[in-house]
């Protein structure tokens, strides 16, 4: 998926998360968007394979655990969960593409595609990317105008 689409998925996640917390809207939104795109930092690190270890269940759980271990505020569990969920949402979107994701790495390198429709949506599919982005804009509007 496109970077903007992953960021849009973070907006969607934030709009849902805000129903369950009284934390700052801007803080939750920035946190969810950041973690929804963080898996793709691998494209900027020459030694990492794109859609490698950063696109796994281990990475999603490790990231949440790291936030939990480093955080010191009462809201740390919320933000740790949000980080893991944002990464998992990233994995779901990438599992819709023909390349899938190595979800179970390092235990297996087999790439996983979302059941039924997985592998049928190219990451550069303009219509799909625009649909996700439009839904996210709608969700953002609901955050801004309650």
C-alpha positions in Angstrom: 0.0 0.0 0.0 1.0 3.6 -0.4 2.4 5.5 2.6 -0.6 7.9 2.5 -2.9 4.9 2.7 -1.1 3.5 5.8 -1.3 7.0 7.4 -5.0 7.0 6.6 -5.4 3.7 8.4 -3.8 5.3 11.4 -6.4 8.1 11.2 -9.1 5.4 11.2 -7.6 3.6 14.1 -7.3 6.9 16.1 -10.9 7.7 15.4 -11.9 4.4 16.9 -9.5 4.6 19.8 -10.7 8.1 20.7 -14.1 6.6 21.7 -12.4 4.7 24.5 -10.1 7.3 25.9 -10.1 10.9 27.1 -6.5 11.5 25.9 -5.7 14.4 23.6 -7.1 14.0 20.1 -4.0 15.3 18.5 -1.7 13.1 20.6 -3.7 9.9 19.8 -3.9 10.9 16.1 -0.2 11.5 15.8 0.7 8.4 17.7 -1.6 6.1 15.6 -0.4 7.6 12.3 3.3 7.3 13.3 3.0 3.7 14.3 0.9 2.9 11.2 3.7 3.8 8.9 6.7 2.8 11.0 6.9 -0.7 9.5 8.0 0.9 6.2 11.1 2.5 7.7 12.8 -0.7 6.3 12.9 0.9 2.8 15.3 3.5 4.2 17.7 1.0 5.8 19.9 -0.8 3.2 20.5 -3.8 5.4 16.8 -4.5 5.9 14.6 -6.3 3.4 11.4 -4.5 2.5 8.4 -6.3 4.0 10.8 -8.3 6.1 11.1 -8.4 9.9 9.2 -5.1 10.2 6.2 -6.7 8.7 5.7 -9.4 11.2 3.7 -10.3 14.3 6.9 -10.4 16.3 7.7 -6.8 15.3 4.1 -5.6 16.2 4.2 -7.3 19.6 7.8 -6.2 20.3 7.0 -2.6 19.5 4.0 -2.6 21.9 6.2 -4.3 24.6 8.9 -1.7 24.1 6.5 1.2 24.5 5.2 -0.6 27.6 8.7 -1.1 29.1 9.8 2.5 28.4 6.6 4.3 29.3 6.1 5.6 32.8 2.7 7.2 32.7 -0.7 5.6 33.6 -1.6 5.9 29.9 1.3 3.8 28.7 -0.7 0.6 28.3 -3.2 2.4 26.0 -0.4 3.8 23.8 1.4 0.4 23.8 -1.7 -1.3 22.6 -2.3 1.5 20.0 1.2 1.1 18.6 0.8 -2.7 18.2 -2.7 -2.3 16.7 -1.4 0.3 14.2 1.3 -2.0 13.0 -1.1 -4.9 12.8 -3.4 -2.8 10.6 -0.4 -2.0 8.4 0.2 -5.8 8.1 -3.5 -6.4 7.2 -3.3 -3.8 4.4 -0.1 -5.2 3.0 -1.5 -8.7 3.2 -4.1 -7.7 0.6 -1.3 -7.4 -2.0 0.2 -10.2 -4.1 3.5 -10.1 -2.1 1.8 -10.5 1.2 3.7 -10.3 4.5 6.0 -12.7 6.3 3.7 -12.6 9.3 5.3 -15.5 11.2 9.0 -14.6 10.6 11.4 -15.5 12.1 9.7 -18.8 12.6 8.6 -19.1 8.9 9.5 -17.0 5.9 6.2 -18.0 4.1 4.3 -14.9 3.1 0.7 -14.6 4.3 -2.1 -13.0 2.2 -5.4 -12.0 3.6 -8.0 -14.7 3.2 -10.3 -14.6 0.1 -9.2 -11.3 -1.3 -5.5 -11.4 -0.3 -3.1 -11.1 -3.2 -5.7 -9.5 -5.5 -5.0 -5.8 -4.7 -1.8 -4.3 -5.9 -0.1 -1.8 -3.6 -0.3 0.8 -6.3 -4.0 0.2 -6.9 -5.2 3.8 -7.2 -8.9 3.1 -6.6 -8.3 1.1 -3.4 -5.8 3.6 -2.0 -8.2 6.4 -2.7 -11.1 4.6 -1.0 -9.1 4.0 2.2 -7.9 7.6 2.1 -11.5 8.9 1.6 -12.8 6.8 4.5 -10.0 8.2 6.7 -10.9 11.7 5.7 -14.5 11.0 6.8 -13.2 9.6 10.1 -11.0 12.6 10.6 -14.0 14.9 10.0 -15.9 13.0 12.7 -13.0 13.6 15.1 -12.9 17.3 14.2 -16.7 17.9 14.0 -18.2 15.6 16.7 
